[in-house]
Amino acid sequence: MKERLQQLQQEALEKIEQANDLKALNDVRVAYLGKKGPITEVLRGMGALSPEERPIMGALVNDVREAIQRALEAKQATLEQAEVEKKLAAEAIDVTLPGRPIRRGNHHPLTRVIEEIEDLFIGMGYTIAEGPEVEQDYYNFEALNLPKGHPARDMQDSFYITEEILLRTHTSPVQARTMEKHQGRGPVKIICPGKVYRRDNDDATHSHQFTQIEGLVVDENIRMSDLKGTLREFARKMFGEDRDIRFRPSFFPFTEPSVEVDVSCFNCGGHGCGVCKGTGWIEILGAGMVHPNVLEMAGFDSKKYTGFAFGMGPERIAMLKYGIDDIRHFYQNDLRFLQQFNRV
Amino acid sequence: MFVSYKWLQEYVDLTGITAKQLADRITKAGIEVERVEVRNKGIQGVVIGHVLEREQHPNADKLSKCLVDIGEGEPVQIICGAPNVAKGQKVAVAKVGAVLPGNFKIKRAKLRGEESNGMICSLQELGVESKLVPKEYVDGIFVFPSDAPVGADALELLYLDDEVLELSLTPNRADCLSMIGVAYEVAAILGRSVKLPTIELHENNESVHDYISVRVDAQEDNPLYAGRIVKNVKIGPSPLWMQARLMAAGIRPHNNVVDITNYILLEYGQPLHAFDYDRLGSNEIVVRRAKEGETIVTLDDVERTLTEEHLVITNGKEPVALAGVMGGANSEVQDDTTTVFIESAYFTSPVIRQAVKDHGLRSESSTRFEKGIDPARTKEALDRAAALMAEYAGGEIVGGVVEANTLQLKDVVVTITLHRINRVLGTTITKEEVANILTNLQFTFTEDNGTFTITVPSRRRDIAIEEDIIEEVARLYGYDHLPATLPIGEANPGKLTPYQAKRRKVRRYLEDAGLFQAITYSLTNEAKATMFALETAEPIRLALPMSEERSVLRQSLVPHLLEAASYNRARQVENVALYEIGSVYLANGEHELPNEKERLAGVVTGVWHAHVWQGEKKAVDFYVAKGILDGLFALLGLENRLEYKQAKREHLHPGRTADMLLDGKTIGFVGQLHPIVQKQFDLKETYVFELDLEALLNVEVDDIRYTAIPRFPSITRDIALVVDEHVVAGELQKAIIAAGGELLKDVSIFDVYKGDRLPEGKKSIAFSLRYYDPERTLTDEEVTNVHEQVIKAVEQQFGATLRG
């Protein structure tokens, strides 16, 4: 009997080994461990054994069954694994085919530049002030120390609607309006982005409609050195940490002293190249200390308060930053242009 | 302003500083030097020659054979093609081996069989612009004065070895429209002194009052009018150095008298005019406003009709000059002129600007009057002119000056403390440094314990207040020395307003939804101004548009977005999805500012989605556009307050247009472009929308509140309702929601059918309804009860039947 059991175990293990799919394996299970299988038959024949022999044989039967069972399970796992692998192999795809495109638009390059500047100044404690594009002559000119008859305000250069109303020529009227709202009390710390209009023929470098960002700080102890520090900070965040700036004296009716501000060339680092026309510097801003007449007209005591203001053109900055050669691109909305600004 | 480096040395010592270095210093101190022109365009070996003989070239009609002494041994033979070459002339000769502009080398040559050892040059051949060459020499060679030394360097005599600084002046620095003014600026920068011209005036015993009288009737326009008589002048060329300086400054030489007036204009910045005294037609000068319709023929031979806004110089009867702009032809100095009346006056800016504008006539004189001259030098300039005419035109100066003078020159005195200067600039400049700068500027001042009392010279009309002095100090101290600090004081956090923050989110959403941001023009034409407008008003027109296409302010963003779509389509970009956020302008009455309202608009056309190799392709349709908007409303927390209503709008497809209502108020539209408009813009099937962005962003929205995640299962029931085809899904859905009560959480549409399997005029809409109670598991029975109520409601309200 013992020999018989060992023989059965041997046979079963061989068949398990030979089974090469799950069905064959199941046939082996049924054949050897099923109710009608040879091991059950051996168990049935145990009644003929002596009481001493019975437990010994019983243990042996169990050992054999377990050995077969283990072998079955192991083989089953192997076969299942193989089956899965086969299935997966059949499911292989060409991963180099294009993915399902995600449709994605993007900011206009001017918005991109404007938001970057906005965020930069928000970080320095500024708020964003906005105002009307159709403006009163008073806010656009008079309140900015450009009285009627001033040569810098030729009718020919501005889009007037009536004698007193025009399309603003700069965003400075927002400064005048904001100061007026403060009723002579500082601090004022704003930047004013927006569209402006001038009576120019559209060509590669002129546009009758363009954008501006101006900044204004008015408080009791604002110094011109603060203007320099602020703009240097701006230049470094906008154009790179190793940028420097320089002031060149200039003239604007609404500031005194007035300066033009150059940033060291971000293309060549200041050695001179095509972008900076060999000078190492790029003119980027106009700025100055707010003219006392402007402060007084807006209700600020110019003996007590001082302030600085600056202004720049997002078009110019975008053109420099991205190497754009024609200002008209900004207003044609050619998708082949707009799409180029679709990434970080 | 063109500043000759060589000429400038008359007034200020430039030793040790090149023209280029000077230009850099001037630019740094505040006046931009746009460029430095090297007048020598590569010339070598051009000297003064003396034409000893001239005869006709034996083989060529238009050539002359000349024997020229060039100061080197034997005279040389030169063949010359200039019509005006003559025996006895002093001329510029490019010797053999010389180089002319353009690297043109002069070689020994044979011209029609005759030897030529060099070339006699015209000024143009030496690089002078034709418009600057004296008229008589434009078509020939330039003839030097007879005293020009043979063999001398011609370039030096012509100032062609000079460099010219081109100053770009800001309007406040009109003082630098003169050589003396520039000299003061340069002296201040370099810390050197200014050498003014010396005037030696030899008057005769006669009195000018016996010749002429002056009366000014328009004193506000002309506070000072002064004049002198110089008699016995002989009109001829001015000295070579003067001609050379004028050409360097961009003015063509004419004759000695005219050249002297121009020379003084450049030297002093004081425009002068020389009249032929004998042609004045009277013995008096009356300055007055012109009479309406009065005419004058100016020096350029143009008859000009005047108005009362123009100022004229008259002989008591008729105009002899358009004051400050141009003289009259009738009193012009001519070759036979012997007695000259020199006018030196101060005309105020507005009346001159008006004349310039009305007559489109800008001259060196008018430019200076427009920008403001220094009236303190008006009479000095007159004296200098008279002295030069005596010296270089052989004139005799009649004793005395006629003048009408109501000018009240007041000294401008500015008081400022050192403390204030440093406080505004953020510097630690010392008292001594400030004093030094003021001294270099040649401002008179006293200083007492840090307080400076400064008398501003009349040439610096731009300086009137403390800040102007601060600027002078700052620019000469050097902005490079200004420290860089950040403002000290109350610090407020910077942030966006809620509106600005939401607007940015809207932009990002639309872009992530596949739209590109466009920026179009605010100005449009009359027809497009009101097209598609949500609200219309009287069009706002520019007073002086540059073109009809950009003459009126827009009331909708859609037309220009359509133009952009069309522009792209014309360039083979067929799939366009653009949005714009921008203002529209609604008139508010003639004297009021318009209402500027911010709008959001979009245009979509072409293929919306394509994944070609997998066979997916979806064209834009109404529901694409609507889906974008649905997402936007959801982003803003408004999806339940927003309603679409079928609408009819001009320029849109009458069956495929919806108005959008927020809390029952119309705030926008979305629809397909009407085929006619589509064709007009050369587009294919296109959808547009426009929304009142302010209404959308300013509305109050509840903050986000957490609701419990469902703990119990929900039950979903589907129904297909058959209704008349005119019943709209939105209305059905509204009724279902109302009838479903608390337990009905979601209603979605999953099928719409119209066709053979339904009776004519009917359609079926299938809804999926999800029921849920947050407190417990619903029983089938409860759901069935509610569901039956829903069915009953739609049966009653719409005659709906369940589709079997």
Interface residues (C-beta under 8 A of the other chain):
Chain A: L97 P98 R100 P101 R103 R104 G105 N106 H107 H108 L110 T111 E115 E118 F121 I122 G123 M124 G125 Y126 T127 I128 E130 P132 E133 V134 E135 Q136 G149 P151 A152 M155 Q156 F159 Y160 I161 T162 E164 I165 L167 G186 P187 K189 K195 Y197 R199 N201 H208 Q209 V217 D219 E220 N221 I222 R223 M224 S225 D226 K228 G229 T230 R232 E233 R246 F247 R248 P249 S250 F251 E256 P257 S258 V259 M289 H291 P292 T306 F330 Y331 Q332 N333 D334 L335 R336 L338 Q339
Chain B: T27 K28 A29 G30 E32 T170 P171 N172 R173 S349 P350 R353 E370 K371 R423 V424 L425 G426 T427 I465 E466 E467 D468 I470 E471 A474 R475 Y479 D480 L482 P483 A484 T485 L486 P487 I488 G489 E490 A491 N492 P493 G494 K495 L496 T497 Q500 R504 R507 L510 E511 D512 A513 G514 L515 F516 Q517 A518 I519 T520 Y521 S522 L523 I540 R541 L542 A543 L544 P545 M546 R550 L553 A564 Y567 N568 R571 V573 V576 A577 L578 Y579 G582 S583 Y585 E590 H591 L593 P594 E596 W608 H609 A610 H611 W613 Q614 E616
